[in-house]
Amino acid sequence: MCELYSKRDTLALRGKHIGSEANDLALRLAQQFTGHQDVITLDHAYHGHLSSLIEISPYKFLKGKDVKKEFVHVAPTPDTYRGKYKEDHEDPASAYADEVKEIIEDAQSSGRMIAAFIAESMQSCGGQIIPPAGYFQKVAEYVHGAGGVFIADEVQVGFGRVGKHFWSFQMHGEDFVPDIVTMGKSMGNGHPVACVVTTKEIAEAFSSSGMEYFNTYAGNPVSCAVGLAVLDVIEKEDLQENASRVGNFLTELLKKQKAKHTLIGDIRGIGLFIGIDLVKDHQKRTPATAEAQHIIYKMKEKRVLLSADGPHRNVLKIKPPMCFTEEDAKFMVDQLDGILTVLEEATGTKTESVTSENTPCKTKMLKEAHVELLRDSTTDSKENPSTKRNGMYTDTHALLSKRLKT
Ligand SMILES: Cc1ncc(COP(=O)(O)O)c(C=O)c1O
């Protein structure tokens, strides 16, 4: 198992059950190894449900009553579509990495020391964000310079999902290797099994402290057998190659949809990890949040499960099972096309003339329709008499006006 998971013989492996446990242990390893406490995390990041992870998950602590703890530092998400430095910036990777450098310098100037920088290799809950090339290398350089370690969270994005590589962090190049990698979710294909991989040096610093890692079910044979079976299937059914081929096919289909539908502002992704950023207008990139929620519910009626995420909850997340086929992709896109066409017709948004994402939309939603969407998006769906027992709507008007709420 070790061999299959690691590209290097210096890596040590620890079995867990859930991604949260893996990330919790990663933090303990980092803090024990460095003797430091502080953690740099990305804005909108989610790393798990344990207290230690809510503390470093702005996606959660910004929503609840929790406040950011002093030892936690939040760096801007390296989002080149709607972040601080966009695709027209001459060097967004350096600009975003410099933000991390500044955070480190500020922390140090107030006597604080960095234990770790943690990030998903591609940020999922944050809106399907793919960091610009070179960003992780630069961040790793600054974090190592401060005596900290780099933790790559592969809980969502590992196991061949990106197609070209088995681990998403490998997309960043041979010269980038995280100090700690955490994995879970797809590792057991539904069975709870997770894992932390790190260097011998970090693992030994942890064990030599005398603080053993103990967990009643850790490394249990059933979970290990499941983990091995998953690896077998990925290998035998060539699912990594499938992710590449079907992912490219799906991305091409979606790009055609972008040329057709003004609501689609950006299609981004690699392999079977794709995001559709929905916008009300292409120039300002105003998030089409209500529309995204509407589309999700309509897609559910067509038996396609999607979710929306990102800070504005306007990014449709596409992360299908690794056995997803070209037929599935075609089916999904056909449904989406139909729903977008009806939605755009109902709201008066034309579906043609979308030439470039920097071209201002020549057509806008009809004023009345837009007003109705906004008004209805503040209405509780429970009040809708056309709601069916399964939470779906049948009445066309109610559907348009209510679905946009949730
Ligand atoms: C990126 C990331 N890390 C960690 C976790 C936590 O994993 P689990 O829910 O298995 O504890 C999740 C769960 O959604 C996740 O998306």
The ligand as an ORCA input file, in Angstrom:
! r2SCAN-3c Opt
* xyz 0 1
  C     -10.964     19.377      1.514
  C     -11.524     18.596      2.654
  N     -10.727     18.264      3.675
  C     -11.187     17.550      4.716
  C     -12.499     17.132      4.777
  C     -13.005     16.351      5.939
  O     -13.255     15.038      5.595
  P     -14.332     14.171      6.423
  O     -15.671     14.744      6.138
  O     -14.137     12.781      5.919
  O     -13.965     14.305      7.869
  C     -13.356     17.456      3.727
  C     -14.776     17.027      3.747
  O     -15.612     17.466      3.001
  C     -12.862     18.203      2.638
  O     -13.636     18.549      1.621
*
